Amino acid sequence: MITSREQVTDLIMSSKVLNGITWKSVASKVGLSKEWVTSACLGQMALDKAQAEIVGEIFGLSDEAIAWLQIVPYKGSLPSAVPTDPLIYRWYEVVNVYGSTIKELIHEEFGDGIMSAIDFSMDIERQEDPNGDRVNVVLSGKFLPYKSY
């Protein structure tokens, strides 16, 4: 019996490692971006029935696990307030160092509001460089202005 979405994520990760599955190949079969599909497989997005069945087939999941993939998750996957994983910590560091700059420049360009993480897309690509390959991350979120009432 599965009692949490985290257990399904563990099953997916185990199958991924055991079978040498790539997120890019999963996304291709689901028909969506590798960024969104990876997030869904890691328990941060809900899949619809058709998508869940494809993911279930890829990872050899039970009907029960496939049902769990369709439930709206509790979002936020970090185990601690300050991340300890070095790669995730660097993102935390980016926000700590550049967050106020990002906020200031968004407000100057758009006004008082936020960048949506719901109406949002992300693209992560390798950028070849003779001095060492670079990680190119593009975040694109709809601007949502605060309203007066």
VEXDREN-2710 file (C-alpha; in Angstrom, 1 decimal):
% VEXDREN-2710
k/r/px/py/pz
1/MET/0.0/0.0/0.0
2/ILE/1.3/3.4/-1.0
3/THR/0.6/6.1/1.7
4/SER/2.4/9.2/0.2
5/ARG/3.4/10.8/-3.0
6/GLU/7.0/10.6/-1.8
7/GLN/6.9/6.8/-2.0
8/VAL/5.9/7.1/-5.7
9/THR/8.8/9.5/-6.3
10/ASP/11.1/6.9/-4.7
11/LEU/9.7/4.2/-7.0
12/ILE/10.3/6.4/-10.0
13/MET/13.9/7.2/-9.0
14/SER/14.7/3.6/-8.3
15/SER/13.4/2.5/-11.7
16/LYS/15.2/5.5/-13.4
17/VAL/18.5/4.4/-11.9
18/LEU/18.0/0.7/-12.5
19/ASN/16.9/1.1/-16.1
20/GLY/19.1/4.0/-17.2
21/ILE/16.1/6.2/-18.1
22/THR/16.7/9.8/-18.9
23/TRP/14.3/12.7/-18.1
24/LYS/14.6/13.8/-21.7
25/SER/13.3/10.4/-22.9
26/VAL/10.4/10.5/-20.4
27/ALA/9.4/14.0/-21.5
28/SER/9.5/13.0/-25.2
29/LYS/7.1/10.2/-24.5
30/VAL/4.8/12.4/-22.4
31/GLY/5.0/15.2/-25.0
32/LEU/5.9/18.0/-22.6
33/SER/9.1/19.8/-21.6
34/LYS/11.8/17.8/-19.7
35/GLU/11.7/20.5/-17.0
36/TRP/7.9/20.1/-16.3
37/VAL/7.9/16.3/-16.6
38/THR/10.9/16.0/-14.3
39/SER/9.1/18.2/-11.7
40/ALA/6.0/16.1/-12.0
41/CYS/7.9/12.8/-11.6
42/LEU/9.6/14.3/-8.5
43/GLY/6.2/15.0/-7.0
44/GLN/5.8/18.7/-7.6
45/MET/3.1/18.7/-10.4
46/ALA/-0.1/16.6/-10.9
47/LEU/-0.3/14.6/-14.1
48/ASP/-3.5/14.0/-16.0
49/LYS/-4.7/10.4/-16.5
50/ALA/-3.1/9.9/-19.9
51/GLN/0.2/11.4/-18.8
52/ALA/0.2/9.3/-15.6
53/GLU/-0.4/6.2/-17.5
54/ILE/2.6/6.9/-19.8
55/VAL/4.8/7.6/-16.8
56/GLY/3.6/4.5/-15.1
57/GLU/4.4/2.4/-18.2
58/ILE/7.9/3.9/-18.5
59/PHE/8.8/3.3/-14.8
60/GLY/6.8/0.1/-14.3
61/LEU/4.4/1.6/-11.7
62/SER/1.3/-0.1/-10.3
63/ASP/-2.2/1.2/-10.8
64/GLU/-2.1/2.6/-7.3
65/ALA/1.1/4.6/-8.0
66/ILE/-0.4/5.9/-11.2
67/ALA/-3.4/7.1/-9.3
68/TRP/-1.1/9.0/-6.9
69/LEU/0.6/10.8/-9.8
70/GLN/-2.8/12.4/-10.6
71/ILE/-3.3/14.0/-7.1
72/VAL/-2.4/17.6/-6.7
73/PRO/0.7/17.5/-4.5
74/TYR/1.9/19.6/-1.6
75/LYS/4.5/21.7/-3.4
76/GLY/7.9/22.4/-2.0
77/SER/10.4/19.6/-2.0
78/LEU/13.3/20.9/0.0
79/PRO/14.0/19.0/3.2
80/SER/15.2/22.0/5.1
81/ALA/14.8/25.8/5.0
82/VAL/18.5/26.3/3.9
83/PRO/19.3/23.6/1.4
84/THR/22.3/21.4/2.1
85/ASP/22.7/19.9/-1.4
86/PRO/25.5/21.9/-3.0
87/LEU/23.8/22.5/-6.4
88/ILE/20.5/23.6/-4.8
89/TYR/22.4/25.7/-2.2
90/ARG/24.0/27.6/-5.1
91/TRP/20.5/28.6/-6.3
92/TYR/19.7/29.7/-2.8
93/GLU/22.9/31.7/-2.9
94/VAL/21.9/33.3/-6.2
95/VAL/18.6/34.4/-4.7
96/ASN/20.3/35.7/-1.5
97/VAL/22.9/37.7/-3.5
98/TYR/20.9/38.7/-6.5
99/GLY/17.3/38.5/-5.3
100/SER/17.0/42.2/-4.4
101/THR/18.6/43.1/-7.8
102/ILE/16.1/40.9/-9.7
103/LYS/13.2/42.4/-7.6
104/GLU/14.4/46.0/-8.3
105/LEU/14.8/45.4/-12.0
106/ILE/11.5/43.7/-12.4
107/HIS/9.7/46.5/-10.6
108/GLU/11.5/49.1/-12.6
109/GLU/10.5/47.4/-15.9
110/PHE/7.0/46.2/-15.0
111/GLY/5.8/48.0/-11.8
112/ASP/4.6/46.6/-8.5
113/GLY/3.9/42.9/-8.9
114/ILE/5.3/39.4/-9.1
115/MET/6.6/36.9/-11.6
116/SER/4.2/33.9/-11.7
117/ALA/5.5/30.5/-10.9
118/ILE/2.1/29.1/-12.1
119/ASP/2.0/30.7/-15.6
120/PHE/5.7/29.8/-16.0
121/SER/8.2/27.9/-18.1
122/MET/11.8/26.9/-17.6
123/ASP/14.5/25.7/-20.0
124/ILE/17.8/24.2/-19.0
125/GLU/20.4/23.6/-21.6
126/ARG/24.2/22.9/-21.8
127/GLN/26.1/25.8/-23.3
128/GLU/29.4/24.6/-24.7
129/ASP/32.4/26.8/-23.8
130/PRO/36.1/26.2/-24.4
131/ASN/36.7/27.4/-20.8
132/GLY/34.3/24.8/-19.4
133/ASP/30.7/24.2/-20.3
134/ARG/28.1/26.5/-18.8
135/VAL/24.6/25.9/-17.4
136/ASN/22.0/28.0/-19.3
137/VAL/18.8/28.4/-17.3
138/VAL/15.9/30.5/-18.7
139/LEU/12.9/31.2/-16.4
140/SER/9.9/32.8/-17.9
141/GLY/6.9/33.8/-15.8
142/LYS/3.9/35.9/-16.5
143/PHE/4.0/39.3/-14.7
144/LEU/1.1/39.7/-12.3
145/PRO/0.6/43.3/-11.1
146/TYR/-0.8/44.0/-7.7
147/LYS/-4.3/45.5/-7.9
148/SER/-5.8/48.4/-6.0
149/TYR/-9.1/47.7/-4.4
END
